Amino acid sequence: MNILLLNSARKFIGEAAHCLALAREFSVRGHRVWLGVRSGFELEERAREEAHCTVIPFTFSGSFSPSSDARDVLALRRLIRTEAIDVVHCHRGKDHWLAAAALMFFPKPPPTVRTRHVVVPMATHVFNRWLLGRRTSRVIAVSKQAAAGLGPMCDLLGDRLRVIYSAADTQKFHPDQRSAACRAEMGVAANELLVGLVARLQNIKGQRQFLEAAALLAPRFPQTKFLVAGRGNDERIARLRQMAASAGIADRVIFVGWLDDVAAAIASLDVSVVASLGSEGSSRISYESMASGTALVATTVGCIPEITRDGETALLVLPADSTALAQAIGRLLENAELRADLAASALDYVRAHHSMGRWVNDTLAVYEEALGR
């Protein structure tokens, strides 16, 4: 199958990683894959290194730009016609609209599939209704919460809407990635426990609540350190460092920006925390933590209640409740058996229900359905 994936993301966030993984897995299975990306941004660089497919840079202007949008539309038309593309799979609004424009007046246009990654409500104006109702063959939502964000559009789409949960790359994320060297490099002694939050540094990811929970836990668990890992601007990092210092836990908190080996870092945690206040349409970090055999504490936002089982594969707490977060983390710190049982159950669950093979098969099945095969 000739597959064109489009993703206009500027930042390398969950949906960019999702698209990159699809491109790689499709290519491994022998499909011909083109990945259209926003020129000059991280997804382009990483795709050229990892995707094993043809990477096509587009302008994908952030706002309406008649000249650059027209160039992108013409380039898409040429690519789709020249390479006999069978399916166009869009991942963001910008690339979806440009693909719709490029496919207008095709005598027999290939089907367009759109993946919805976010839980925020979609505007239901006439233009979006036209885009989804007339110019889109299938819509994939990465969770029921993401599907719910479509609102009345769900009725418009009917049986053309599918929920396909994301997956964990269990070849990359697995318990054997746990590394004493990684822990030592972060300053964690052999007799210490490590609790970590791995996420981009934004308020919605709950770093403040995580530090508040750490301050509550630090006196009870003197042999525990707390990791805050993720990229963010200098001002935000400085505020978080100041918060840790004001709480008297500066010597207990490890701040790391870019992780060279994120798989080793996640597997080397004793407890992984997802403290998000919202978002988490697909929660890549939850999948990766469970696949890594790391006990998970997470908030009940986005898809997290859908992809975990409270008390079985994770401990779930309400968002923005630092006390509840601390209590859940504390339960795991004081009970090694509970940590191990939770991690083992989560690992089995992810391997059984959220494997890369299942995810790719389900996505290809949507393509085949859209093609009428």
N, C-alpha and C positions, 0 to 999 in steps of 0.2 A: 504494500500500500504506500502511496506517496502522501505524506502528511506534512502540512504546514502548521507549525505552532507559532503563535504570536503573543508576545508579552512586552508591554510598554513600560514596565516598572523602572523607576530610577534607582531605588534602593534594592539591595539583595535581601528581601524579606521572604516570608514563608511562601508566597505565591510564585516568586521567582525561583526558589529552590524546587518547588513543585513542578514547574515547567521544565527546568533543567533535568530533573530526574526522569520525567516522561520522555524527553528527547533521547536521553542516554539509553533508557530501557527499550524504547521502540527500535533504536538503531541496533542494539545488541540482538534483537529478535529478527533482524534482517529487513526491516522497513526502511524506505528512503525518507529521510527527515530533513526538513528545513526549519530553522528556528529564527524567527524575525524578532529583533530586539531593538531597544533604544540605543542609538549609536553613542559610544564613549562612556557608557556606564558599566557597573560591575558585572551585571549579568552577561554582557558581551564578552568580557575578558574571561570569565569563568566558563562560559559555554565553549569558547574556543579551546580551552584546556580539558574540559571534562565531558562534553556532550556527545562527541563522536558523530557529529552531523554537520551539515552545512549551515553556517551562521551568517545571517543577512542583516546588516545594520540599516535601520530606518531612522528618520528624524523623530517621529512620534512626538511632535510638539505638545507641550503641556497644556496649551490653550488652543483655541481655534486659530489656525494660521493658513489662510487660503493658499499661499504659494507652497509652503512645505507640505501641507496636507495633500495638495494636488500631486506633488512629486511622489509622495508615498503611495497614493492611490494608483498612479500610473505604474510605479515599480511593482506593486502587488499584482496588478493585472498581468503584467509581462511575466512575472514569476509563475503565477497560477496557470497561465496559458502555456508557457514554454515547457514547464516541468510536468504538465498534466497532473496537477495536484488533485488528489481524491477527496481530501477532507481538510478544511481550514478550522483550526481550533484556537479560539481567542480566550484571553485570560483577564483582560482589563477593558474598561469602557472605550478608551482611545483606539486601541487596535481593533476592537469589535466594530466601531463605527466606520473606520477606514476600510476594513475588510468588506463591510456591507456595501460601501460605495464602490469598491473595486469590482465587486461581483454583479453590480447592476448591469443589465443588458447583455450578460453572458447568455448564449443560447441554452446551455445546459450547465448552470453553475454547480460547482461541488457543494455539498452540504456544509453549513457553518455550525460549529459546536461552540458553546460558551461555557466556561467554568466560572461559577460565582464563589469567591473565596471569603467574602466578608459577611458579617451579620447585620451591618447597618441597613436600614430600609432603602429600597430602590425607589427612585422617583417614578410615579405612575403616569407621567404626562404622555401625550399622544405620540411623541417621537420614540420614547422607549417602548411603548406598546407596538408601534410599527416595527421597531428593530427586533423585538423578541417574537412578535406575532407573525411577521411576514418574512423576515430575513434570517431567521435562526432555526435550524432544524431540531437541535436538542440543546437543553441546558443541563449542565451537571452542577449540583451544589455539593460542597465538600462536607456538609453536615445538615442535619434537619434545621438547625438554627440559621444557617446560611440560606437555606431554602425559604424559611419563614420570612426572611428579610425581603423576599420578592413580593410579599403581600398579595394584593389582587392579581398580580401577574401569574401566580400559581394556577388560578382558574383559567387564565388565558393559555397557559402552556399545557395544562392537562397532563396527559401521559407522555408528553415530550420532556418532562422534568424528571431527572434522576438524582438520587443522593448516592454519591460514591465517596466513602470516607478515604482520607489520605492514608499513607502507609509509612512504616518505618523501614529504612534501609538496614536490614538485619545483617548484611555483610559488612557494613561499616560500623553500625552501632550494636555492640554486643558485650556481655560481661567480661570477656577476655581482654577488652581494651583497658580495663582497670590497670593503673600504672603507679607503682610506688615512686618511680622517677618523676612522674607528673605531679604527684602530691608533694614530693620533696621540693620540686622547683617552685611551687607556690608557697613554700614555707610551712607545710603541714607535717608535724612529727608523726612517727609510726604509731604512737599511742593516742593520737588525737582523732576526733571525728570531724568530718567536713560537710557542712550544709551549704548548698549553693543555689543561686538564682542566675540562670543564663538567659539573657534577653537583651534586646536593644534598650538603651537607657532612655526611656520615655515614661512619663507619669502613669500611663495606662498599664504599664507592666508591673507596677507595684513595688518598686525598689524601696520607697519610703516605708511602706508597711512591712517589708521584709526586715529592714533595719530596726524598726520598732519592735518586731518580734525577737530579733537577735538580742536587743537590749534587755528584754524580759528573760530570755533564756540564759544569757551569759553567766549570771551568778550561780545558777543551778548546775551548769555544765561547763566547768572551767577547762575541760580538755576538748572543747569544741571550737572550731573556727568557722567563719561564715564568708562565703565567696560571692562577690557581685561581679559578674562577667558580662560584658557587652559593650558595644560601641556607642558613643554619645559625644556631644560637644563638651569642651573643657569646662564651661560654666556649670553644666549639669553634674559632671563628675565632681567638681569642687564642692557643690552643694551637698552631695551625698557624703563626701569625705568629712565635711564640716558637721553633718548630722551625726555621723559615727563618733566623731571626736566629742561632740556635745553630750552624747549618751554615755561616754566613758568606755567605748568599745573599739576605739581606733586600732588598738593592738590585736584585736580579735577578728577584724574584717580585712579581707584580701580583695583589693580592687584590681581587676584585670580587664583590659580593653579587648583587643582582638585575640581570639584563641587560635593558635596555630593548629592545634589538634583538638577540635571540639569533642570528638568521639571519646578520646582518652579522658578529657576533663569531666564529661558527664558520667562516664563509667567509674571514675575515681571519686565521685561524691558518695557519701553515705546516705544523704537525703537530698533529693532534687525538689526545688520549690518553684511552683508557678503561682505567683501572687497577683496575677492580672486583675484589674478592676473592670475590664470589658474586653471587647474584641475576641481573639482566639477562635476565629472561624474554623480553623483546622488544628491549631495548637501543635505545631511540629515538635516543640520541645517536650510535650507530654509523650508523644509517640517515641521519641528518641530516648527519653529517660526510662520508659518501661522496657524498651528493647535492650537497653544497656544493663538491665538488672539492677537498677537503682531505685530505691524506695521513693515514692512520689507523694508529695503534699501539694494540692492544687485548689484553686478557687472554683466556685460553681458558675463560671462564665462561659459563654460561647458553646463550643461543642464538648467541653470537658466532661460534663455529666453523661454525654452520649458515648464517649469512647473509654470511660473508666467505670469501675464498679466500687462505690464507696465502701471502704472497709475490706475489700477483696484485692483490688489492684491499685488503689490509691486511698489516701485520706483526703476528703473534700471538706472545705470550709467556705463560708460566705465571703464574698469579696470585701475589701476595706475593713476587715476586722482583725487587727493585729494581735489581739488577745487570743482569739480562736486559732489564728495561724500559729502562734507560739505554742498553744496547747497541743495542736496536732503534731508539730515538729518535735515537741518534748516527749510525746508518747513514743515516737520512734527512737529518739536518742537514748531513752532509758530502757528500751526493750529491743535487744539485738535480734531476738527470735521473731518478733513482730516485723522488724525491718526485713529480715530474710524471707519470711513468709509472703509479705506484701510484694517484694521484688520478684520472687519466683512466680507468684500467680500472675503478676503483670507481664512478665516475660512470656509465659505460656499463652496468655490471652492475645498479646500482640502477634506472636508467631502464628496463632491459629486464625485470627480474624483480621489482621491488618498487615498482611505480608505485601511485599512489593509485587509479587507475582499475581496475587488476587487483584490488587489495584490496577495493574496494567491490563489484565484480562478484562476486567469490568469496563475500563475505558475503551478498549478496542471493541468490545461488544456494542457500546453506544455508537461508535463509528459505523460498524456493520449495519446496525439498525437504521441509522440515518441514510446509509447508502441503499437501503432496501434489500439487503442480502439475507 
